[in-house]
Amino acid sequence: MPIQVLMPALSPTMEKGNLSKWLKKEGEAIKSGDVIAEIETDKATMEVEATDEGTLGKILIPEGTADVAVNTPIATILSDGESADDLGKAPAPAKQEKAAEQAAPAEVRETAKAEAPAAPKAAAVPDPEIPEGTEMVTMTIREALRDAMAEEMRRDADVFVMGEEVAEYQGAYKVTQGLLQEFGAKRVIDTPITEHGFAGIGVGAAMAGLKPIVEFMTFNFAMQAMDQIINSAAKTLYMSGGQMGCSIVFRGPNGAAARVGAQHSQDYSAWYSQVPGLKVIAPFSAADYKGLLKAAIRDPNPVIFLENEMLYGHSGEVPKLDDYVIPIGKARIARSGSHVTIVSWSNGMSYALKAADELAKEGIEAEVIDLRTLRPMDTDTIVASVKKTGRAVTVEEGWQQNGVGAEIAARIMEHAFDYLDAPVGRVSGKDVPMPYAANLEKLALPSVAEVVAAAKAACYR
Amino acid sequence: MAAAKKSVTKETGQEKGQEKASGAGSPPDFTREQELRALRDMLLIRRFEEKAGQLYGMGAIGGFCHLYIGQEAIVVGMQMALKQGDQVITGYRDHGHMLACGMEANGVMAELTGRQGGYSKGKGGSMHMFSKEKNFFGGHGIVGAQVSLGTGLAFANRYRGNDFVSLAYFGDGASNQGQVYESFNMAELWKLPVIYIIENNRYAMGTSVSRASAQTDFSKRGISFNIPGEQVDGMDVRAVKAAGDKAVAWCRAGKGPFILEMQTYRYRGHSMSDPAKYRTREEVDKVRHDQDPIEQVRNRLLAAKVSEQELKAIDAEVREIVNASADFAQKDPEPDASELYTDIYR
């Protein structure tokens, strides 16, 4: 029976990829280990090796097809004695085959997305920073980040980016793609694997007046550099009586990705947002990623810019403006409602927005606030909303104890106690190291159902 | 043991030379002006530190206070090798470095007493002082952190294409921190103009070098990164200046980092609360008697027929500066309460 070659998953978060090139032709003999195709993922271009021997029977997905879902049959391999006539025998789920034959990117994308966190939609409430009638461009968050860095590097020769694999590899998550080609090795600097050291060098360069963007491959690795971030970057302005500060951005993916286990899945929102001297940003939408990263690079203070790997490939509308900079420290009302306030940020917004849709079906109109910046925290926007709704739920992927949700609850208690009709609910990551097993990982993270339940509890329903 | 040591040297085949500058005869003589300047600058540090010790005993200075007495020749000699625009960064034993950089005694002493006229408005303290004007980048309380930061200063010089050199001072204790080697690697990799000055005063707090370090020759700590290093008699200001000249020239020429191990000694405890149980009184007295950096210069000046009177005049000038700084530091008001919330962001 002919063997199906399926679209492989080449990274923990890959849901789809582009079939960029076939290196074997139909009818050509294939040995195990032969490279048969090139696939471009969201992170890199990878070669696909055959694991079976035989003859390439039929190519099901032509080269140049974009957004092919993982596990879609892309070709068949015929064993000895089989001919192309046997192809009809290849077992393939009808739906997948249809998607594959038509190679309809839109449809494949929809299929892949069904289980993934919702891509940020256009805000229900328009962002005041965008003038009416501005043309919007759809781009991935990855591209928004890259564009933000490139624009700031064009604008200011003191801005440079350093980190592991940011240059020749084009970024471990392809966020710095193309920067080396435009700005050269002087300003796009590959470092050795040495977080403590290069974080300190970055801070020293910033003290001397440069404006480094220090990329951590993930914030999990920044624990190695914690001393330089907190003791040197955050405190020097104060300790020097205002003489010497540093304009520096530490950025990279934060929080859980997918199935990478406890040491690569921690959310550091609470850790950094506790420290005076730091600004902490954790956006959700593509537009916010761009506008806030530009603001972070221009800010004269050390800024922690927490990204989310699960969101990198998600697309959103970004205003086509020459200089789209969003002020740090302002929350955004992503959806307005009058019954309950849901406060979240970064990927927590995925659960919050979906939960708001669910709640709406039951007649509960949730107001969803995307904090965007964790420090300084936009307490006014939260309090104003709670005064309107009388109820609040926080949503975060990090742990609950001493979490950002706990801080938000405390501020609501301090500033809107008399307006509260119910205790503030907290939905968070569970109090465990992140497990590897798919089912356990799902349980360890917040869920839409938990947010819905917390919101209903706050509404006594 | 000797054989093993020899084979290490041979194996690494350090072309740039792991020399013993101090062992290779006496250093070039100073001019009379250089001797006088060195004497004055070292005396200022010595008297300042003695006064700081007194004020600490009186309760006017709080917290940690690490005195530089005994090590004065290092910062004074190195400063003589620098030019305007070069940067200096160090750890927590930093008062001497600041005075050598030309920072005012008043501002340093007032910071020690936590007053508004201190270099950090009283918000930094002994270990955290800075002067943008004098290119002094601190004053860092975390052992070893200044090594990466100083490497970053050098990175900025290289990025801007100027020929300034960054001096990163640290001790024998800090030499065992991991980030020191992370910095060494990148500094040589990127040819950064930084001089790593290891002030080996024989004790990291109360732990002697031989009890803490597998390789006690600190000039060799850069060998696996191809960074040249030298051991220097850190009690002889002329030897320090000569080694500094060589290292500075190396860095300015774009050849990358350089390591100078300054062999020195601190007379006082690690901090003011040091029980001094880890070494003998005799050991301290011997160094003080045989090697004191200030006495060396004074004796040479006297031998060169400089009058006692002239030397006394220098001493008087220095005492006046120090006394005035102590007065200022005790009379100057504490920072206004409103300063609590300033300088967190800019």
Interface residues (C-beta under 8 A of the other chain):
Chain A: F160 K186 T191 P192 T194 H196 G197 F198 A199 G200 I201 G202 V203 G204 A205 A206 M207 A208 G209 L210 D227 Q228 N231 S232 T236 L237 Y238 M239 S240 G241 G242 Q243 M244 G245 P276 G277 K279 P300 N301
Chain B: Q87 I89 G118 Y119 S120 K121 G122 K123 G124 H128 M129 F130 S131 K132 F137 G138 G139 H140 G141 I142 A145 V147 S148 L149 G150 T151 G152 L153 A154 F155 A156 N157 Y159 G178 Q179 Y181 E182 S183 N185 M186 L189 T342 D343 I344 Y345 R346
